Amino acid sequence: MPDRGGGPTGPRIRVGRPSRRVRTLLMTLGVLAVLGMAFTMFAGFWTDWLWYRSVNYSSVFTTTLWTKIGLFFVFGLLMALAVGFNIWLAHRLRPPLSAMSVEQQSLDRYRMGIAPYKTWLLLGITALVGLIAGASAAGQWRTWLMWVNGVPFHQKDPQFHLDVSFFAFDLPWYRFLLGFGFAATILSLIAAALTHYLYGGLRVTSPGARATAAATGHLSVLLGIFVTLKAVAYWLDRYGLAVKSSDFKATDNWTGLRYVDANAYLPAKTILFCIAVICALLFFATLWRRTWQLPVIGFGLMVLSAILIGGLYPAIVQKFQVQPNEQAKEAPYVEKNLKATREAYGIDGAQVTEYSGTSNTKDKTTLRDDVDATASIRVLDPNIVSPTYQQLQQMRKYYAFPTNLDVDRYNVNGADQDTVIGLRELNLAGVDKQNWINNHFRYTHGYGVVAAQGTTADAEGRPLFTESNLPSEGDLGTYQQRIYYGEKTTAYSIVGGPQKEIDYSDDAGEKTTSYTGKSGVNLSNPVNRAAYAVAFGEPQILYSGAIGEGSRILYNRTPKERVEAVAPWLTIDGDAYPAVVNHKIEWIVDAYTTTNGYPYASRTTLGDTTADSLTATNDNRAVVAQQNQVNYIRNSVKATVDAYTGEVKLYQWDTQDPVLKTWMKAFPGTVKSKSSISADLMAHLRYPQDLFKVQRELLTRYHVKDATTFLSGSEVWQVPDDPSNKSGDAVPPYYLSMKMPDQKAQAFSLTTTFTPNGRDNLSAFMAVDSEAGTSDYGKIRVLKLPTSTTVDGPKQVQSQFNSEQDIAESIRLLKGGDSDIEYGNLLTVPLDGGLLYVEPVYVRGGGLKYPLLKKVLVTYGGNTAFEDTLDEALNKVFGAEGTTPPPADEGDGTTTPPTSTNPTVREALTDAQEAFTAGQEALKKPDWDAYAKAQKDLEAALKRAEDAQAEADKGAKASSSPSPTSSASPNGGSGSSSGGGATSSPSPSPSSG
């Protein structure tokens, strides 16, 4: 048998090399894999560049990119050089001969094994640590840009008397450099020690000296550098005390020095700095003394000092000096925290005034007219009526409204009117036939604005639309109605090419259009198409015939993500809202500049602070930056996104904010001046909800200016839970046009209430003037109620509503059958020293899928009303009900029809009375269909009476001797006749006020 290379125990099979064809195939596959990975990376980069160029913010992309690249290479190279140099130096300082020991004989095998690859191993190690360090440094691009572009705050901290910019812009960068230095030193020390050990410079078990003189000197220098960096860290820690977070019983997330910090930690850090410097010199001295004795003693002294001086001494001071007399010791530092926190969150100008909580007027009827002058009470709840908009104005299944609508104000006939507004956005889930062409080419945009008066509803409880239908028409005039960018528009669309888009449908059929805007990225270039095919994972983009000359791809289409992309240094508010501005639909987005480096200001977690009952239950109302902890915030930028073109504009809103000025230096030309905001846009800007929620959370504690009271905790408030929501989440703030006691006229305001910590009665009412362009914009007013008396809070008022027998019975009737009750926003209005509460009540009938406003709850001064309309409820509460004469005969419970000498008028009024009675009977059942029919009959009868009376009046004028007539108004009011006989018509169907 032929020899197959086997041993004595059997044959050995020889494995041959792969054939040339297989090797070629494998190499080709490898090359293709590398090219595929490279093109995937290129596609991500290229599509980002194309998008930024399409929105005219390419400078943001390039500045960010070059900053990251620069940091990556600089710090990656520094780390690679530091580690590589120390490995090379340790190898260079290796002893010429190794001691003959078991340890060294074992290491010889490793030394011989790596000898041929020493250069490659060195390059590999340095490249790896360089890549890791560079990637970490690239993530610090914000810190670098803030440091290199930082502008002064022109405010000094109370401890070190340094400008706040040192803590906000400089200290974070110094800490990064220090951390990088520690990392480079430790890695170099480890790498050098391993190299010395491998080549015999360090020995563990060998006889004789444990380290050569060269290894001792080398490692001593590295340890000296480490201790030097530790000395620098001690010095920076002194300043870090001003922005150090710590738990303090008076408040969570306390920032700044306390008594123990100023009198124990601060001197301790200075002493430890000096000890570390001496210890570092001892390590450097080993270059000459070649002994570890003094450095080890010095290092041990430093560690012991850190334990005794840095740990034990502050604990003794806290235990024996602070705790026995805490208020006196901490008061000066609490005052610094109070002042800094109020300045950092913009609440230092909050005006806190005492408010009695009880009315000063004995005759409450005189207050009825004051209600209308004090507030335009909004009974249309934007967080409930979205299904109503959906049912009445959706028009097509592929349109949808957001879960929460928005409140704005529009000038109608010369007067500002609170308006509940929503956009008819694209809803791809409603497209009957789902395919790639329909989802991305045919159904591309929403259409039109739907708006309704916020202060009233029609006779059936539906919104009174001021802008409606498809295409939309109404009070808003002419504007571009197509909505290519919106909160619900998350899928990409390809527009402008050979494939026509569905515009909208009407009775004449389906209308088509083709996008003419300049937004998006042109797909005519095959490279662009290939890049987007890879980036979106959709190969059809590359070869589809629906894409041709002029085709453009639209993506990043929600207002929030567009603003975040063009301004990555901003924190974006959770709620963008639409407005019709200059004949265009504009999304208005509030944006904030923040820092967590404001000395002495307490920190807050934005995600927790901005959460409420709306963010907990609705996906389109997001919280801000979930875990982002800050201790300084400004609404420094107002941004707009055009709903048709997607154009993003950033406007400087806070002209004094140093953080924004810093970012404007880093990204010049990206933010427009405040003066470029048009008057039309200014009319729709408002105070942002998320900033308001942050400020109200801080004001639960920081409304107190006295350190002693603050430390006692007796004046701590809390934001109450939403009484109309069982989730246990905080009540959201509400927009409302109202007048605070010191104001002369109503202003568009954002309002909230406070209760004492752990109790349900009312502590305070807070409102901020939200009307942009006015001198009082942003002014916070807080009405503080007395602690000696109790005033019902929101939860108690809601409980009072639910417990009153008459109201409970009415609600039971409204729930008849399978109807559901939904409580709207509980609005609070200060009035004549007291507090007026108003809550709309909606009924969602079993046959209806949307809520209708049916009742209004009102309470004031202990009087409660539950009526069909706001006017009726207010009249009842204030004892100012109408003066309609009582019926002539009350014996059988029926109403005698009014009389008139004109038979036509008399007949019409009789019909009106019958319709009114039928409507009341339908309400008792309740039978909404019968009720609606009765209201139509009532309106028709009153119209006939009005027309007949008008004819009679003409005849009377033509006659020389006028005959007695009676009048009946279409709104059910009473008229007088020349004969002195008064008639009254039955009250019409109540509107929602």
Steps between C-alpha positions, in 0.01 A plus 500: 500500500624849428618701795236756599715655765357289777682415815559158639142480623330569173478713186487884511286682250668794328275798451573678177484875436177641350497523125575826325131539408393465865770742616394750235136465603584547867711807425224644284243444774733660753555804280126532437429475874751774572359717221146435627594609851681803364204602284261454794712737706523737206121487448435612858750784471387606152126502575563708816700750296230518231228556762685781677572662166130475406394693811780757458675403823805336349723710728358310799596171340850610403577675830387200701679255269834682497486552875445127556773410251743744660437373852517139381839538337658732758408302809522164326851588386598629843380181667672280242825695535488490881441126519723415203789715628493339844491149352794590273687660790442200727630273225797728447584496874483120526800334667752339260483164677221346700559312822499128455189405693188296443303823464728638230521167319122502475504854369764414241243300305274808477789729410606266221143461382433872458849596381412480126186702552617767748449789260156385391397430857611847606308659214191288574492590868554869440242505220241330721542737795516792260172405334326458835635829635422684178142376492455607861647844431280548191197468725620810687445731204241706689737544795779615266284744308359651820849541643656652193202730427384576855384852582480644853179497704607823674394335824740372765454208733479597869783273620792532258384820327558354157276565203229237460642420155798335673267240654271468197757498217856462635477252787335222291783520246770500769338196655502323164869580454570375851309177436687451173831556681412242763399249233820555300719474811335186634508324162863602452586379850334162441658460156845601626478272804399201285784571256755533780374174650509321165861604436629451853497857625248402767514172684250337730663174611856527374780544753666835541357846433135513398557776246788635302604861551370589155160344566483669840570841348254452215212382715575764765462776244165358387384474862621856556292616204201313643541667841548838331171452320346406834625829640334683210183303569503613863537858386215476249286325762508823698309673222291192439346546845302793355323270253506179703166325547416368844195393692375759742189461709367838388512406132605222267787551255653778706790665317767717659699526819349442841662578833697175508617556140626852567656427839621140464512373142639819347801528734542123483528512121764775527704298752471185289615697196817603682565145624449362148750748354763396758426132435541553126840663554611199703408270212695713254793497740543125445671587173798590713454299820388175332300395802131462565520572868414870510237488221322213671501686830369812327231309318391333823487840667281629218258208529484536879444875466220440250329274753552720805487848353272436204259257668515486877549870574194616298290231669610629844416857401156395375430295813620734771476847348220497244236260634465661847428840341420422137275793415747761620795327331329432167295819464768707317556220249127439454460868413764459228316194366167682505637795307692293244215255436246776445736675256594181314138400431370850428269508803681779685245748364198297617252733668350333807204681654260409778150401392211447736327219311156628600284758329475849647162575341187408694261537207631237261263607221723798435786263414320336209610765252853498643549141391493586130743787556736282705532198273399351167425164654592221262248216522633318194768269639772440237596176671150348465347627178748345257261206433228756426725671245581156363137402450376833367801619299714197413325471161719207390650208691848596392479822702536528877527757776745484791381357830544841661396809311656840562374828638586816310340837453392670180379849437144477367309819422751705697487288816732222620325166528628188677499226240543122512693403190615180333639395163349235277823299469579197289415165662647216294329243723172613344607424144287211376757346268841485663794478260826679439364731229195605700689549824788699358385652167120537496413590859754760592335783693218617719266784417366802683449653842196436718432756773217572740411762756636402837233671706181354356334209319185455297161388630597133477832544678712487186783748438409822324750478216658818374705308241371173359413285197729368228660712363480698823316829500411752764654786697865420421485624142716367219806291580699201372298209638716202405681350799816313404661540843317427824503323835342184358697501173780253570537303174708621208330612178631532145337791322532723196567223247284324242271345765207728590398548865150488642417853606149465646157373401170681465162434341656538155751224571863459582739793447868446427803725532876499469730654759653828384701587811879498519515276804658156509788345310503455123504135393589558136863416582550119500759531779240670716245231421746225587594674825137535608422144395770386742424754774127420503540130425270531198655374173200616296625857539790402275304356208135608533349656188286726720814704567611729224609851416399739777432230760589609853505299820356660814596363842569619857152645475387565856566857620686383808750278319568767237584762762705249701699414189585858397566611860640199692611727783139586591252314720163487325162554667270199498211674324525668161186689398372623162394850399394668177766766446539718192276270291698190599461231762799526732592263779632697797757320713640630827864416567715537809864554584607320815802426715559310821793718600330801661658532848271462801188439288318176580462245222182357356437205269307634203328172418351474849413866532319534168293181536129538573170325433520587128853376437415178687203411278567657159781418263507834317567702816855399591708586802825688463837322508402214731806483725660832420596666830540878483522791737462781247242534225387773262242503221763663282379394153167502322508276196255460211453219250301566185238226463532508118867566429648367823713815528646539850567842648659568838437833670694641791238555770709560814752762390686493833558127532879433507452131416322589176763762420763231542324266258443784254877556499556131439239483221491850348210586273267227621285711733315806375462815709189561705420807291442278194189344660199628306203656679275221371728234649544696823123492553512120528809455715420395855668407825613134475334239718811299586689803630192594700484149650866516598449839661186399687680194639782720629255753641346232723810558717671810368210741540648540847773763526578458870762236584348413837157433351657305215688277742192439712307366198173644631426685174563217255231467230430230246346485155162326547398187315263544209153466659340396170757224441540192717860437398636692799714723279542873540236737368616662174514879471222666301503790255228753572428863418453654843575797721695474823403738783774751417432498126272744322405276209496134408823342379566162344640310799626161609360401839536237771417438865695389807397310810686457832736204515290194584166686508224581249399855585629787288832671580549727202399581146765575238472666161757618250427758233537301178422771247819556302591852402360659816705656778362252754583189296650239729401678820409243764227591745427281800195555722585352841203397710503533879606201707259589780193419290432219254393553143391202294757367258431332162453150642263629770301697246470193279390296801244768586361483148468124518345489847214749451179302471340702219819491294551131563142431386548709186822316420322169553237606249768610253660159535170334414539207268862450400609863495827607663583818687830681440606791718686779325768732630422642846575869448573734790438875475573753779194724546443771762720335760349157441556221251261400225522139382357395163498149358333391175334159500486294182272211412610229260178330400474130426425563133757778470873453495581853604433717808248786500497787747176458695549659840718754678595480868563829678576574865578822682487586865329175593230531232497230234310471173472225242326643196475459126701809421774705660271804509225310677744355752653840570157657536399237753819523703484878522122517541458698180261272312274639226184704565264294287148523656370180662236299317142609551381164629733277700234260621570221255866573443451623142580836354227710342601612154561874469229714344501747213239690301664379178368148427811397304728609782276328753504173305877508456558568871270213590705269276817632661362424846413146394847448353662632817292264717586207274868589529485504879327162504768360267772626734352309792516162322755597347411460133751704299337442163163626631676788671675605179171485307330710767771764478461523123121535539550767764736698279260478203201612712686797643612598149137493383397714796775750423405525132129541584577768756717685249210504251267625773741779588511613137122514493494698822737760359287539188185559710423839657375328818731217600339196647646311795756235402723261678853407408694181523873481444666204347710448808202444720506841668187702586367799312254775595199624312366854477192377677713415803445125476826308537556162349785260546618217287644183642873488553683342208730206521795584716831548338820416670581853597 
